[in-house]
Amino acid sequence: MTVRIVLVGTGNQGEAWCRDFLPPNEADDTVEVVAAVDADADALERGRALLGLSPDRCYTDAQAAVAAHEADALALVVPPHVRESLVELAVEHDLDVLCEKPLADSLETAARIVRRVEDAGLKLGVTMTQRYRDDVTSLRRQVRSGEYGDVDAIYSRYAVNARSYGTWKPERLYDVANHPMLVEGAIHHLDLLADLAGDRVDRVFCNAWNPPYSEFVGDPNAHVHLVMENGTSVSYEASNTSAVTFNGWGDEHVRVDCAEATLLLDGHELRSFPYDAAEEDFLGNTRIEDGELLALAEGEKWGNTWLVERFAEWCEGGEPMETNARDNLQAMATVFAAIESDETGEAVDVQAMLADAEAAAGDGQQD
């Protein structure tokens, strides 16, 4: 069965959906875009041309598009603060939902959205793209193979030279007053690191800052430490103001220390460094290129393209996609806990914060 989708949002990231993510899934009949929506006429026309839609399938109002076409799901590529009303539209019309991250602009709103969709018996997936790159997928499969033993600690570095206005796209992120890195970038990184650790985050400590030579308004840099419920320690370093780019977007450094080996992802290359008792030496130094180069997983679809397919399979009765909304609440809670930790200077209990948000969402729901 082909899942019929109404795409809401064809500008900015929505244009990438029209150009890159949806066409491969239309080509193999995974999905059919029955209508596209955008309030901006120019963005809507670009999306129409990329998708090959006729003008009568393009709308400036989502309600009109849903009313005019038989559909199975909404794909929401719109700013987080307008998502809740569109999810409500989906519930009214019994439509499943796939949306871009973050799920909402607050943890309580995200919890309320998840509760509303679950109560309605609908599916809601979130495109946590970075977890489903070929290199990250390959690392995850190696970690979960059991070949290297239990995971003890994880370290990750994202470090780029983007301190001048407009270098880090989109430009509007330079004007975000509080935490552009944590909300827009780290949510992806912290999500994939927690996934590698294989458990929920117990507590988080964060320090974020903005150096004087940066042209950001809010904090473009952050150091975050996670303690997982299974005891795994995770350290994350994010910088948009490095003098040079060491590990840019899509080329992050991720080191996973296991009982029997260290696995290292750097610059889109995955290497293994087996433990050898005969080589124990606190004065030694191993270079990255000394590790065994591991082949990356092969596949026709990665990132959002793959996640569109996983969503369609779920809609057709398959297993829930891994980045379902209930799972995504954990990523949201981790980010908002990191923000609170930075602002208070204290470690924050992630699960307690999420429980409070869910309780508040439930209290605020109308019967």
C-alpha positions in Angstrom: 0.0 0.0 0.0 1.2 3.5 -0.8 0.8 6.0 2.0 -0.9 9.2 0.8 0.7 12.3 2.4 -0.2 16.0 2.6 3.0 17.9 2.9 2.7 21.0 5.0 5.7 23.3 4.5 7.7 23.6 1.3 10.2 26.4 2.1 13.6 26.1 3.8 13.8 22.5 5.1 10.5 21.8 3.3 12.3 22.4 0.0 14.8 19.7 0.9 11.8 17.3 1.5 10.5 18.2 -2.0 13.9 17.9 -3.7 15.6 15.0 -1.8 13.5 13.1 0.7 10.1 12.5 -0.9 11.0 11.8 -4.6 12.8 8.5 -3.9 9.9 7.3 -1.8 7.4 8.3 -4.5 9.5 6.6 -7.1 9.2 3.2 -5.4 5.5 3.8 -4.4 6.3 4.1 -0.7 4.4 7.4 -0.5 2.3 9.6 -2.7 2.2 13.4 -2.1 -1.4 14.2 -2.8 -1.1 17.9 -1.8 1.4 20.5 -0.7 0.8 23.5 1.6 2.7 26.7 2.3 1.6 30.2 3.1 4.5 31.6 1.0 3.5 31.6 -2.6 7.1 31.4 -3.9 8.0 28.5 -1.6 4.8 26.7 -2.6 5.7 27.1 -6.3 9.2 25.8 -5.8 7.8 22.8 -4.0 5.2 22.2 -6.6 7.8 22.2 -9.4 10.1 19.8 -7.5 7.3 17.4 -6.7 5.7 17.6 -10.1 2.3 18.5 -8.6 -0.4 20.2 -10.6 -1.5 23.6 -9.3 -4.8 22.3 -8.1 -3.0 20.2 -5.5 -1.2 23.2 -3.9 -2.7 25.2 -1.1 -1.9 28.1 1.2 -4.2 26.5 3.9 -3.7 23.1 5.4 -7.4 22.7 6.4 -8.4 23.2 2.7 -5.8 20.7 1.5 -6.9 18.0 3.9 -10.6 18.6 3.1 -10.0 18.3 -0.6 -7.9 15.1 -0.8 -8.0 11.6 0.5 -4.9 11.2 2.7 -3.4 8.9 5.3 -0.9 11.2 6.9 0.4 14.7 7.3 4.1 15.6 7.0 4.8 18.7 9.0 7.9 20.7 8.0 6.9 23.9 9.8 8.2 25.9 12.8 7.7 24.1 16.2 5.4 26.7 17.6 2.7 26.0 15.0 2.8 22.2 15.2 0.2 21.7 17.9 -2.7 23.1 15.8 -1.7 21.0 12.8 -1.5 17.9 15.0 -5.1 18.7 16.1 -6.1 19.0 12.5 -4.6 15.5 11.9 -6.5 14.1 14.9 -9.8 15.6 13.6 -9.3 13.9 10.2 -7.8 10.6 11.6 -4.4 11.2 10.0 -1.1 9.9 11.2 1.7 12.4 11.4 5.4 12.7 10.5 7.1 15.9 11.6 10.5 17.5 11.7 12.3 18.0 15.0 12.0 19.4 17.6 8.5 18.1 18.2 7.4 21.4 19.9 8.8 24.6 21.3 8.4 23.4 24.9 8.5 20.1 26.7 5.0 20.5 28.1 3.6 21.2 24.6 5.5 18.1 23.2 4.0 16.0 26.0 0.6 17.3 25.3 0.9 16.5 21.6 2.1 13.0 22.3 -0.8 12.4 24.7 -3.3 13.7 22.2 -2.1 11.5 19.4 -1.9 8.4 21.6 -5.4 8.9 23.0 -6.6 9.2 19.4 -4.8 5.9 18.5 -2.7 7.6 15.8 1.0 7.4 14.9 3.4 10.2 15.2 7.0 10.0 14.1 9.8 12.6 14.3 12.7 12.8 11.8 15.7 12.6 14.0 17.9 12.5 10.9 21.4 12.2 12.3 20.7 8.9 14.0 20.0 7.4 10.6 23.1 8.4 8.6 25.1 5.5 7.2 28.1 6.1 9.5 26.1 6.4 12.7 23.9 3.4 11.7 27.1 1.4 11.2 28.5 2.4 14.6 25.2 1.6 16.3 25.1 -1.9 14.7 28.7 -2.6 15.8 27.9 -1.5 19.3 24.8 -3.6 19.5 26.5 -6.7 17.9 27.8 -7.7 21.4 31.2 -8.4 19.9 32.9 -5.6 21.9 31.2 -6.1 25.3 29.3 -3.6 27.3 29.6 0.2 26.7 31.4 2.0 29.5 31.7 5.6 28.2 31.0 7.7 25.1 32.6 10.9 24.0 31.6 13.1 21.0 32.9 16.3 19.5 31.3 18.7 17.0 33.7 21.6 16.4 33.3 24.1 13.6 34.4 27.6 12.5 31.1 29.4 12.2 31.5 32.4 14.5 30.6 35.0 11.9 27.0 35.9 11.1 25.5 33.7 8.4 28.1 30.9 8.4 25.9 28.5 10.4 22.7 28.1 8.4 20.0 29.2 8.6 21.1 32.8 9.4 18.2 33.3 11.8 19.9 31.0 14.4 22.4 33.8 15.0 19.6 35.9 16.4 18.2 33.2 18.8 18.6 34.8 22.2 19.2 31.8 24.4 20.4 28.4 23.3 20.7 28.0 19.5 23.2 25.1 19.7 21.3 23.0 22.2 17.9 23.4 20.5 18.9 23.2 16.9 22.0 21.1 16.8 22.6 19.2 20.1 19.1 17.7 20.1 20.4 15.5 17.2 23.7 14.7 18.8 22.4 14.0 22.3 19.7 11.8 20.7 22.1 9.6 18.8 24.5 9.4 21.8 21.8 8.3 24.1 20.7 5.7 21.5 24.3 4.4 21.4 24.3 4.1 25.2 21.2 2.1 25.0 19.2 3.5 27.8 17.4 6.6 29.1 19.3 9.6 30.5 19.2 9.8 34.2 20.8 13.2 34.8 22.5 15.9 32.8 25.0 18.7 33.6 25.6 21.5 31.0 27.7 24.6 30.6 26.9 26.7 27.6 28.5 30.0 26.6 29.1 32.7 23.9 32.7 34.0 23.5 33.2 37.7 22.9 34.4 37.3 19.4 31.3 35.4 18.3 28.5 37.1 16.3 25.8 34.9 17.8 23.3 36.5 20.2 22.7 33.3 22.2 25.1 30.5 23.3 26.6 28.7 20.3 28.8 26.4 22.4 28.1 23.8 25.0 29.7 21.0 27.0 27.1 18.5 28.2 27.6 15.5 30.4 25.0 12.7 30.6 24.7 9.9 33.1 22.6 7.1 31.7 20.3 4.9 33.8 22.5 1.9 33.0 25.6 3.9 34.3 27.1 4.7 31.0 28.9 8.1 31.0 28.4 10.4 27.9 30.4 13.6 27.3 29.5 15.9 24.5 31.5 18.9 23.2 29.8 21.3 20.8 31.5 24.5 19.4 30.4 26.8 16.6 33.3 29.2 17.2 36.4 27.1 16.9 39.3 28.7 15.0 39.1 25.9 12.4 36.5 23.1 11.6 37.7 19.8 13.1 34.4 17.9 13.0 31.7 19.6 11.1 28.0 18.7 10.7 27.8 15.1 9.5 31.5 14.5 10.3 31.4 14.4 14.1 33.9 12.6 16.2 32.2 9.8 18.3 34.3 7.5 20.5 32.6 4.5 22.2 34.7 2.8 24.9 33.6 -0.8 25.3 35.0 -3.6 27.5 36.8 -5.3 24.6 37.5 -2.5 22.2 37.2 1.2 21.5 35.1 2.1 18.4 35.8 5.4 16.8 33.8 7.4 14.2 35.6 10.4 12.8 35.2 12.2 9.5 32.7 9.6 8.3 35.2 6.8 8.9 34.6 4.0 11.4 37.5 2.2 13.1 38.0 -0.5 15.8 40.8 -0.6 18.4 40.7 -4.0 20.1 41.9 -4.2 23.8 45.3 -5.9 24.2 46.6 -6.5 27.7 50.1 -6.8 26.4 50.0 -3.2 25.2 48.8 -1.5 28.4 50.9 1.7 28.7 49.8 5.0 30.1 52.6 6.7 28.1 51.5 5.4 24.8 49.7 7.2 21.9 47.5 5.6 19.3 46.8 7.5 16.1 43.3 7.3 14.5 44.6 5.8 11.3 46.1 2.9 13.4 42.6 1.4 14.0 41.0 -1.2 11.8 38.8 0.5 9.2 35.3 -1.0 9.3 33.0 -1.0 6.2 30.0 1.2 6.5 26.5 -0.2 6.1 25.1 -0.1 2.6 21.6 1.1 1.7 19.6 3.0 -0.8 18.1 5.4 1.7 19.6 7.3 4.6 18.5 10.1 6.9 15.1 11.6 6.3 14.6 9.6 3.1 14.9 6.4 5.2 12.7 7.7 8.0 9.9 8.5 5.5 10.1 4.9 4.5 10.1 3.7 8.1 7.1 5.9 8.8 5.2 4.4 5.9 6.0 0.9 7.0 4.7 1.8 10.5 1.5 3.2 9.0 1.0 0.0 7.1 1.1 -2.1 10.3 4.8 -2.6 10.8 6.8 -2.0 14.0 6.8 1.6 15.3 9.6 3.6 13.9 12.4 4.1 16.4 12.1 7.8 16.4 8.4 7.8 17.3 7.0 10.7 19.4 7.1 8.8 22.7 10.8 8.1 22.1 11.4 11.7 21.0 10.1 12.9 24.4 13.3 11.6 25.8 15.4 13.7 23.5 13.3 16.7 24.2 13.6 16.2 27.9 17.4 15.8 27.7 17.7 19.1 25.8 15.4 21.1 28.1 17.2 19.6 31.1 20.5 20.7 29.7 19.2 24.2 29.3 18.0 24.2 32.9 21.3 22.9 34.0 23.2 25.7 32.2 20.9 28.3 33.7 21.0 27.0 37.3 24.5 25.6 37.4 23.1 22.3 38.8 22.7 18.8 37.5 19.1 18.1 36.4 17.1 14.9 36.8 15.8 14.3 33.3 13.1 11.7 34.1 11.7 13.9 36.8 11.5 16.8 34.5 9.7 14.7 31.9 7.3 13.4 34.5 6.5 16.9 35.6 5.9 18.0 32.0 3.6 15.0 31.3 1.7 15.6 34.5 1.2 19.3 33.5 0.1 18.3 30.0 -2.4 15.9 31.5 -3.7 18.5 33.9 -4.1 21.0 31.1 -6.0 18.6 28.8 -9.8 19.2 28.4 -12.0 16.2 29.0 
